[in-house]
Amino acid sequence: MNPRLLRVAGPVILIAVSLIAVVAGLAYGGGAAAPQLADPGPVVRWGLPIATVVVNLSAATLVGSLVLALFALPAGERPFEIALDTASIGAAVFTVAAAATGYMTFLNVLNAKPTLDAVFGQQLGRFLVESPLGQAWLLTTIAGAVLTVLTFAVRSWIPTLLVAILSLAALVPMGTQGHAGDEASHDAAVIALVLHLMAAAVWLGGLVLLVVIRPAMSRTQLQATMMRYSSLALVAFVVVAVSGTVRASIGLLGLQNLWSAYGVLVLVKVFALVAMGVLGAWYRRRLISRMADENGSRRFWGVVSLELVFMGIASGAAAALARTPPPVEAPLVGQTPAEVLTGAPLPPELTLERWFTAWNVDLLWTFVVAFALFFYLAGVWRLLRRGDRWPIHRTVLWCLGMFGVFWVTSGPINVYQDYLFSMHMIGHMLLSMAIPLMLVAGAPVSLAARAIRKRDDGSRGGREWILWAVHNPVAKVLTNPYVAAGLFIGSLWGFYYTDLFRWSLYDHVGHIWMVAHFLITGYLFVLSLIGIDPVPYRLPYPMRLLVLIAIMAMHAFFGIAIMMNSGLMVAEWFGAMGRTWGATPLEDQYVGGGVAWSVGEIPTLILAITVAIQWSRSDERHQKRRDRHVDRVGDVELDQYNEELARLAARDARVAARGGS
């Protein structure tokens, strides 16, 4: 197909197939059928899912264009400019479509009749400001408007990165309002839907951008860009498949409902997903390498057009599925205090057996752990294949650290931390102190710098972005030992003695922030003291030990302060669970303080021992250098010898400043 013709035909194919699919899905599943009571009218019943399709496609164009530009295209060149222009068009359409969707959602939920009087405007205003559903669409519309301006304005690496992060964040409100808050498995459904939206946006939007930028690139450039896109698409495929499976299982409530109208639409999405996966594997393994040939190029773009058809089917079916009633209504929660607060029944008593058998898998952190393990092991394998060595103990420690993250976020701690303060504190201590020791020892940045291929065409791949993250000014400040220590101990007090603790309990987004914050602050603190990966500045060994002693003292004082607290922290949460087993909430809080005081000090002690060992080894290296120097020069003047020692010490200081241990 002619490149300029495909540039227009590709988006047209996608939009047309999506609209046909959503109309067919609504007709089959009954998503647009008139309700017996409070019918908002056919315009809203059919227009709302169609507007949702437009929101999803435009959001994908926005997000996918920005992500692919950051990962595959050189800044300042014509394809990069086209990518940002495409993103700006997607943002503009996204804003208008989100506003229309929010308006029709208001008409659908409240069955309001559009009028020009003040009462209608007041109702709309209260809906957008006071109700969670209205707030979600208001935030989405505002974010779209901001992104429209920003995508027109930015044209360089870092601003584009910030805009891409904001565009991904703009999808979160859409995901949070896509599942009823009073249904069971609410948090799991929301996380699955948000991940599904983000991954699908990167996948779909990236393919649209490839079609748009094709005329502006040579075949060699396009071939390299396609390989990079296919890597992103592979990751997105995995995330879409797994998150979609989780979300569908929550809606279906059992395989027996697979042949209901809801289940059939799920099967349509599965069929489209499998077809896109097969096509993606075909052009990655066979067709991309043949793009230099005219016939191969024509066949390749024919496959891309077919993939756009299946993407349109999946997008339309998804919008219809969101409006289709599930086969069995999910049971409403709220019968017990625990269900009112957490959205889930109170778990049984914590016994020794349940430390090994209790699981509540967090999909987001499962993906984080899985991809972190995969890419780390892939890097080690690449080094081994080319004959380089990588210490086995670093690989073992990285894997143990990641398994620790999974156990904390998906194992018994995740099951019981909402009900027992002590379990919450155990998770905190592991995330901020024990697990970072293993992750830092794995030296992931050093592995990435050695294993990932360096780009030579002006674009930025994984290696370039990782090294930028390590060496940018913000990282230099955060890895300063005094700053890292301040963040580590300051966040400990600031989290539990402010409303951040309450936010992490009531809002799953707050819980995700809590886990990420503890991991990052702990990692930075350990990295600043013993890390193998480079940091701009390290303290001399005596000062490192002094910092550790101070941190241990403040940490112990924190634990004692909690133990001495006569009042219950977040009493309306831990004191209102209706728990009849185990220690009382106040007694359990005392145990949690003891965990922070005693168990929490063990990783810090290990860290101090590690610093002492590194200090000893450093002295041994200095002694060996002095011995070798005496063997070389024999009986020399004392001042010459001291001058040589000073030179060696200065060199060690420069190595330490560059990140050596």
C-alpha positions in Angstrom: 0.0 0.0 0.0 1.2 3.5 -0.8 2.7 5.0 2.4 0.7 8.3 2.2 -2.5 6.4 1.5 -1.8 4.0 4.5 -1.2 7.1 6.7 -4.8 8.0 6.2 -6.3 4.5 5.7 -4.8 3.0 8.8 -6.6 5.3 11.4 -9.7 5.2 9.3 -9.7 1.3 9.4 -9.2 1.4 13.1 -12.0 3.9 13.8 -14.5 2.3 11.4 -13.9 -1.3 12.8 -14.1 0.0 16.4 -17.5 1.7 15.8 -18.9 -1.3 14.0 -17.7 -3.6 16.8 -19.2 -1.5 19.6 -22.5 -1.2 17.9 -22.6 -5.0 17.2 -21.5 -5.7 20.8 -24.2 -3.4 22.2 -26.9 -5.0 20.1 -25.8 -8.5 21.0 -25.1 -8.0 24.7 -27.9 -5.7 25.5 -25.7 -2.9 26.7 -27.8 -0.3 25.0 -31.2 -1.8 25.8 -33.7 0.6 27.5 -34.0 0.0 31.2 -37.4 -0.5 32.8 -36.9 2.5 35.0 -35.1 5.8 34.4 -34.4 5.5 30.7 -31.9 8.3 29.7 -32.9 7.9 26.0 -31.4 6.2 23.0 -28.9 9.0 22.4 -27.3 8.4 25.7 -27.6 4.7 25.7 -25.8 4.4 22.3 -23.8 7.6 22.5 -22.1 6.9 25.8 -20.3 3.7 24.7 -19.4 5.2 21.3 -17.9 8.2 23.1 -16.0 5.8 25.3 -14.5 4.2 22.2 -13.3 7.6 21.0 -11.8 8.3 24.4 -9.9 5.0 24.4 -8.6 5.4 20.8 -7.5 9.0 21.4 -5.9 8.2 24.7 -4.0 5.3 23.0 -2.8 7.7 20.2 -1.6 10.1 22.9 0.2 7.7 25.1 1.5 5.3 22.4 3.0 8.2 20.4 4.9 9.6 23.3 6.2 6.3 24.6 7.4 5.1 21.2 9.0 8.5 20.5 10.9 8.3 23.8 12.1 4.7 23.2 12.7 4.5 19.5 13.1 7.9 17.8 16.0 10.5 17.9 14.9 13.8 19.3 15.0 16.8 17.0 14.4 14.8 13.8 11.3 14.9 11.7 9.8 11.5 12.9 10.1 12.7 16.5 8.3 16.0 15.6 5.6 14.0 13.8 5.2 11.8 16.9 4.6 14.8 19.1 2.2 16.3 16.6 0.3 13.0 16.5 0.2 13.0 20.4 -1.2 16.5 20.4 -4.0 15.6 18.0 -4.8 12.6 20.2 -4.8 14.8 23.3 -7.2 17.3 21.8 -9.6 14.6 20.7 -9.2 12.9 24.1 -10.2 16.1 25.9 -13.4 16.6 23.8 -14.4 13.0 24.0 -13.8 12.8 27.8 -16.0 15.9 28.3 -18.7 14.4 26.2 -18.4 11.1 28.0 -18.6 12.8 31.4 -21.7 14.7 30.3 -23.5 11.6 29.0 -22.5 9.7 32.1 -24.2 12.4 34.2 -27.4 12.1 32.0 -27.2 8.3 32.3 -26.6 8.1 36.1 -29.1 10.7 37.2 -31.5 10.4 34.3 -31.4 14.2 33.9 -33.1 15.9 31.0 -30.9 18.6 29.3 -32.3 22.1 29.9 -31.0 25.6 29.9 -32.2 26.5 33.4 -29.9 27.0 36.4 -31.1 23.8 38.2 -29.7 21.6 35.5 -26.4 23.4 35.6 -26.3 23.0 39.4 -27.0 19.3 39.2 -24.2 18.9 36.6 -21.8 20.9 38.8 -22.5 18.8 41.9 -22.1 15.6 39.9 -18.7 16.6 38.6 -17.4 18.0 41.9 -19.1 15.8 44.6 -19.6 12.3 43.1 -16.6 10.0 42.6 -17.8 9.1 39.1 -18.1 12.8 38.1 -14.8 13.7 39.7 -13.1 10.9 37.6 -14.3 12.3 34.3 -13.7 15.9 35.4 -10.0 15.1 36.3 -9.7 13.2 33.0 -11.0 16.1 31.0 -8.8 18.6 32.8 -5.8 16.3 32.3 -6.6 16.1 28.6 -6.7 19.8 28.2 -3.4 20.3 30.0 -1.8 17.5 27.9 -3.1 19.2 24.7 -1.2 22.3 25.5 1.9 20.5 26.7 2.2 18.2 23.6 2.1 21.3 21.4 4.8 23.0 23.5 7.4 20.3 24.2 10.0 19.2 21.7 12.9 17.7 23.7 13.7 14.6 25.7 13.0 15.4 29.3 9.8 17.5 28.8 8.5 14.8 26.6 9.2 12.2 29.3 7.3 14.3 31.9 4.4 14.6 29.5 4.4 10.9 28.8 4.2 10.2 32.6 1.4 12.6 33.0 -0.5 11.0 30.0 -0.2 7.6 31.7 -1.4 9.1 34.9 -4.4 10.5 33.1 -5.6 7.0 32.4 -5.9 6.2 36.2 -9.2 8.0 36.8 -10.7 6.2 33.8 -9.7 2.9 35.4 -10.9 3.7 38.9 -14.4 4.6 37.7 -14.6 1.5 35.5 -15.6 -0.8 38.4 -18.2 -0.3 40.9 -16.8 0.6 44.3 -19.4 -1.5 46.2 -18.5 -4.8 44.6 -16.1 -7.4 46.0 -12.6 -7.6 44.5 -12.7 -3.9 43.9 -9.0 -3.2 44.3 -8.0 -6.1 42.1 -10.5 -5.1 39.4 -9.3 -1.5 39.4 -5.6 -2.4 39.2 -6.3 -4.9 36.4 -8.3 -2.3 34.5 -5.7 0.5 34.9 -2.9 -1.8 33.8 -5.0 -3.1 30.9 -5.7 0.5 29.7 -2.0 1.6 29.9 -0.6 -1.5 28.2 -3.3 -1.4 25.4 -2.6 2.3 24.9 1.1 1.8 24.4 0.5 -1.1 22.0 -2.3 0.4 19.9 -0.9 4.0 19.9 2.5 2.8 18.9 1.2 1.0 15.9 -0.9 4.0 14.8 2.3 6.2 15.1 4.3 3.7 12.9 1.7 4.1 10.2 1.8 7.9 10.5 5.6 8.3 10.5 6.2 5.8 7.7 6.5 8.3 4.9 9.1 10.4 6.9 11.6 7.5 7.4 13.9 5.5 5.3 13.4 1.7 5.2 16.5 1.2 7.4 15.3 3.7 10.0 11.8 2.2 9.9 13.2 -1.3 10.3 15.1 -0.3 13.5 12.0 1.5 14.8 9.8 -1.5 14.1 12.1 -3.8 16.1 12.0 -1.4 19.0 8.2 -1.1 18.8 7.8 -4.9 18.7 9.7 -5.1 22.0 7.3 -2.7 23.6 4.4 -4.5 22.0 5.6 -7.8 23.4 5.6 -6.4 27.0 2.3 -4.8 26.4 0.8 -8.0 25.1 1.8 -9.9 28.2 0.3 -7.2 30.5 -2.9 -6.9 28.4 -3.4 -10.7 28.4 -2.8 -11.2 32.1 -4.7 -8.1 33.3 -7.5 -8.9 30.9 -7.8 -12.4 32.3 -8.0 -11.1 35.9 -10.6 -8.5 35.0 -12.7 -11.0 33.0 -12.6 -13.6 35.8 -13.9 -11.0 38.3 -16.8 -10.1 35.9 -17.7 -13.7 34.9 -17.6 -15.2 38.4 -16.9 -18.6 37.0 -16.4 -20.5 33.7 -20.0 -21.6 33.7 -20.9 -18.0 32.6 -18.6 -18.0 29.7 -21.4 -18.6 27.2 -23.5 -15.7 28.4 -23.7 -12.5 26.4 -21.0 -11.0 28.7 -18.9 -14.1 28.3 -19.2 -14.1 24.5 -17.9 -10.5 24.3 -15.0 -11.6 26.5 -14.3 -14.4 24.0 -14.3 -11.9 21.1 -11.7 -9.9 22.9 -9.7 -13.0 23.6 -9.9 -14.0 19.9 -8.7 -10.5 18.8 -5.9 -10.6 21.3 -4.6 -14.0 20.2 -4.8 -12.9 16.6 -2.8 -9.8 17.3 -0.3 -11.8 19.2 0.2 -14.2 16.3 0.5 -11.3 13.8 3.0 -9.6 16.0 5.1 -12.7 16.3 4.9 -13.2 12.6 6.2 -9.8 11.6 8.8 -9.7 14.4 10.3 -13.1 13.4 9.9 -13.0 9.7 8.7 -9.8 8.1 10.7 -7.0 9.7 14.0 -8.4 8.3 12.5 -8.4 4.8 11.3 -4.8 4.8 14.2 -3.7 2.6 12.6 -5.8 -0.2 9.6 -4.3 -2.0 7.5 -7.4 -1.8 8.4 -7.9 1.9 7.6 -4.3 2.7 4.2 -4.6 1.0 3.4 -7.8 2.8 4.5 -6.3 6.1 2.2 -3.3 5.9 -0.7 -5.6 4.8 -0.2 -7.5 8.1 -0.1 -4.2 10.0 -3.4 -3.2 8.4 -4.9 -6.5 9.5 -3.6 -6.0 13.0 -5.4 -2.6 13.1 -8.6 -4.5 12.2 -8.2 -6.8 15.2 -7.3 -3.9 17.4 -10.5 -2.1 16.3 -12.5 -5.3 17.1 -10.9 -5.5 20.6 -11.5 -1.8 21.3 -15.2 -1.9 20.2 -15.8 -5.1 22.1 -14.2 -3.6 25.3 -16.5 -0.6 25.2 -19.6 -2.8 24.6 -18.4 -5.1 27.4 -18.2 -2.2 29.9 -22.0 -1.5 29.3 -23.1 -5.2 29.3 -24.5 -6.5 32.5 -22.4 -9.3 34.0 -24.1 -12.8 34.1 -24.3 -12.8 37.9 -24.3 -9.7 40.0 -21.3 -9.6 42.2 -22.2 -9.8 45.9 -22.4 -6.5 47.6 -20.1 -6.0 50.6 -20.9 -4.0 53.7 -22.5 -6.7 56.0 -19.6 -6.6 58.5 -17.3 -3.8 59.7 -14.3 -5.3 58.0 -16.2 -5.5 54.7 -17.3 -1.9 55.1 -13.7 -0.7 55.6 -11.7 -3.0 53.3 -14.2 -4.3 50.8 -13.3 -7.9 51.8 -14.4 -10.3 54.5 -12.3 -10.6 57.7 -9.6 -13.3 57.2 -9.4 -16.2 59.6 -7.0 -16.1 62.5 -3.4 -15.8 61.7 -1.7 -19.2 62.5 1.7 -20.6 61.7 0.2 -22.5 58.7 -1.2 -19.3 57.2 2.2 -17.7 57.1 2.8 -20.2 54.2 -0.7 -20.6 52.7 -2.3 -17.2 52.8 -2.1 -15.3 49.5 -3.7 -12.1 48.1 -1.8 -11.5 44.9 -1.3 -7.8 43.9 -1.2 -7.7 40.1 0.8 -4.5 39.8 3.7 -5.7 42.0 3.5 -9.2 40.5 4.3 -7.6 37.1 7.1 -5.5 38.6 8.7 -8.5 40.1 8.3 -10.7 37.1 9.7 -8.2 34.6 12.5 -7.3 37.0 13.5 -10.9 37.3 13.2 -11.5 33.6 15.2 -8.5 32.4 17.9 -9.1 35.1 18.3 -12.8 34.1 18.3 -11.9 30.4 21.1 -9.4 31.0 23.1 -12.1 32.9 22.5 -14.5 30.0 23.6 -12.0 27.4 26.9 -11.4 29.3 27.5 -15.2 29.6 26.9 -15.7 25.8 29.5 -13.2 24.9 32.0 -14.6 27.4 31.8 -12.0 30.2 31.4 -13.0 33.8 28.8 -11.8 36.3 29.1 -12.8 40.0 26.6 -15.5 40.8 26.0 -14.1 44.3 24.7 -10.9 42.8 22.2 -12.8 40.7 21.1 -14.8 43.8 20.7 -11.8 46.0 18.7 -9.9 43.3 16.3 -12.9 42.9 15.9 -13.3 46.6 15.2 -9.5 46.9 12.5 -9.7 44.2 10.9 -12.8 45.7 10.9 -10.9 49.0 8.9 -8.0 47.3 6.5 -10.5 45.9 6.0 -12.2 49.3 5.4 -8.9 51.1 3.0 -7.5 48.5 1.1 -10.8 47.7 1.6 -13.1 50.6 0.4 -13.3 54.2 1.5 -9.8 55.0 -0.7 -8.4 52.3 -3.6 -10.5 53.5 -3.4 -9.4 57.2 -1.8 -5.9 57.1 -5.1 -4.1 56.9 -6.3 -5.8 60.0 -3.1 -6.1 62.2 -0.8 -3.1 62.7 2.0 -5.5 63.6 1.8 -7.2 60.1 1.8 -3.8 58.5 5.0 -2.9 60.4 6.7 -6.2 59.5 6.0 -5.4 55.8 7.4 -1.9 56.3 10.6 -3.2 57.9 11.2 -5.7 55.1 10.5 -3.3 52.3 12.6 -0.4 53.6 15.5 -2.3 55.3 15.9 -6.0 54.5 14.9 -6.2 50.8 17.0 -3.1 49.7 20.1 -4.8 51.1 19.6 -7.6 48.6 18.6 -5.5 45.7 21.5 -3.1 46.0 23.9 -6.0 46.2 22.5 -7.2 42.9 24.0 -4.1 41.2 21.3 -3.8 38.5 22.6 -0.5 37.1 26.0 -2.0 36.5 24.5 -5.0 34.8 22.3 -2.9 32.6 25.2 -0.7 31.5 27.2 -3.8 30.5 24.4 -5.9 29.0 22.1 -3.5 27.1 23.3 -2.5 23.7 24.3 1.1 23.2 22.3 3.1 20.7 24.3 4.9 18.0 21.5 6.6 16.1 20.7 9.4 18.6 17.7 7.6 20.1 17.5 6.5 23.7 17.0 2.9 24.7 16.9 1.2 28.0 20.7 1.7 28.7 20.5 5.4 27.9 17.5 6.1 30.0 18.9 4.1 33.0 22.2 6.0 32.8 20.3 9.3 32.5 18.3 8.4 35.6 21.5 7.6 37.5 23.4 10.8 36.5 20.8 13.5 36.4 20.9 16.3 39.0 17.9 15.0 41.0 19.6 11.6 41.4 22.8 13.3 42.6 20.8 15.0 45.3 18.8 11.9 46.3 21.9 9.6 46.5 23.8 12.0 48.7 24.4 10.0 51.9 22.9 12.8 54.2 19.9 13.3 52.0 19.3 9.6 51.6 19.6 9.1 55.4 17.2 12.0 56.0 14.6 10.6 53.6 15.0 7.2 55.2 14.4 8.1 58.8 12.2 11.2 58.1 9.7 9.2 56.0 9.5 6.7 58.9 8.2 9.4 61.3 6.4 11.4 58.7 4.4 8.5 57.4 3.0 7.2 60.6 2.4 10.5 62.3 0.5 12.2 59.5 -2.5 11.3 57.3 -0.3 9.4 54.9 -0.8 6.3 57.0 -4.6 6.8 56.9 -4.5 7.4 53.1 -2.6 4.1 52.5 -5.3 2.2 54.4 -8.4 3.8 52.8 -7.1 4.2 49.2 -5.3 1.5 47.2 -3.4 4.1 45.3 -2.0 5.3 48.7 -1.1 1.7 49.4 0.8 1.4 46.1 2.6 4.7 46.9 3.5 3.4 50.3 5.2 0.3 49.0 7.0 2.2 46.3 8.2 4.9 48.7 9.5 2.5 51.3 11.4 0.5 48.6 12.9 3.5 47.0 14.0 5.3 50.2 15.5 2.1 51.6 17.2 1.4 48.3 18.7 4.9 48.1 19.9 4.7 51.7 21.7 1.4 51.2 23.0 2.4 47.9 24.6 5.5 49.3 26.5 3.4 51.9 27.5 0.1 50.3 26.2 0.0 46.7 28.3 -1.3 43.9 26.4 0.8 41.4 27.8 4.3 40.8 26.7 7.3 42.9 28.2 10.8 42.7 29.5 10.9 46.3 30.2 8.5 49.1 31.2 9.2 52.7 34.5 8.0 54.1 34.0 4.7 56.0 34.2 6.2 59.5 31.4 8.7 58.6 29.3 5.9 57.1 29.4 4.0 60.4 28.5 7.2 62.3 25.5 7.8 60.1 24.4 4.2 60.6 24.7 4.5 64.4 22.6 7.7 64.3 20.0 6.0 62.1 19.8 3.0 64.4 19.3 5.2 67.4 16.5 7.2 65.8 14.9 4.0 64.5 14.9 2.4 67.9 13.4 5.6 69.4 10.6 5.4 66.8 9.8 1.9 67.9 9.8 2.8 71.5 7.6 5.8 70.8 5.0 3.5 69.2 5.2 1.1 72.1 4.6 3.9 74.6 1.7 5.3 72.7 -1.4 5.0 74.8 -3.8 5.8 72.0 -4.6 3.7 68.9 -3.3 4.9 65.6 -6.0 5.3 63.0 -8.5 4.1 65.6 -11.5 4.3 63.3 -9.8 1.6 61.1 -7.9 -0.8 63.3 -10.3 -0.4 66.2 -13.4 -0.9 64.2 -12.7 -4.2 62.3 -14.8 -6.3 64.5 -11.9 -8.8 64.9 -12.5 -11.4 67.6 -9.2 -13.3 67.3 -5.7 -12.4 68.2 -4.4 -9.6 70.4 -6.5 -6.4 70.9 -5.8 -3.6 68.5 -3.8 -1.7 71.2 -1.8 -4.7 72.2 -1.1 -5.5 68.5 0.1 -1.9 68.0 2.5 -2.5 71.0 3.8 -5.6 69.2 4.2 -3.5 66.0 6.4 -1.0 67.9 8.5 -3.9 69.2 8.9 -5.1 65.6 10.2 -1.7 64.6 12.5 -1.5 67.6 14.0 -5.0 67.6 13.4 -6.8 64.3 13.9 -3.6 62.3 17.4 -3.1 63.7 18.6 -6.5 62.3 19.0 -5.3 58.7 20.7 -2.1 59.9 23.2 -4.2 61.9 23.9 -6.3 58.8 24.4 -3.1 56.9 26.9 -1.8 59.6 28.8 -5.1 59.4 28.9 -4.9 55.6 30.4 -1.4 55.8 33.0 -2.5 58.4 34.0 -5.4 56.1 34.3 -3.1 53.1 36.4 -0.7 55.3 38.7 -3.6 56.3 39.1 -4.8 52.7 39.9 -1.2 51.7 42.7 -1.1 54.3 44.0 -4.4 53.1 44.2 -3.1 49.5 46.1 -0.1 50.7 48.5 -2.3 52.6 49.1 -4.4 49.6 49.8 -1.4 47.5 52.3 -0.1 50.0 54.1 -3.5 50.1 54.3 -3.7 46.3 55.6 -0.1 46.3 58.4 -1.0 48.8 59.3 -4.1 46.7 59.6 -2.0 43.6 61.6 1.0 44.9 63.6 -0.6 47.8 65.1 1.9 50.3 63.8 5.3 49.2 63.6 8.6 50.8 60.7 8.9 53.2 59.3 12.0 51.5 59.2 10.2 48.1 57.4 7.3 49.7 54.8 9.5 51.4 54.2 11.4 48.2 53.4 8.2 46.4 51.0 7.2 49.2 49.3 10.5 48.8 48.9 10.0 45.1 47.3 6.6 45.6 45.0 8.0 48.3 43.8 10.7 45.9 43.2 8.1 43.2 41.1 6.1 45.6 39.1 9.2 46.5 38.3 9.8 42.8 37.3 6.2 42.3 35.0 6.5 45.3 33.5 9.7 44.0 32.6 7.9 40.7 30.9 5.1 42.6 33.5 2.6 43.6 33.4 1.0 47.0 
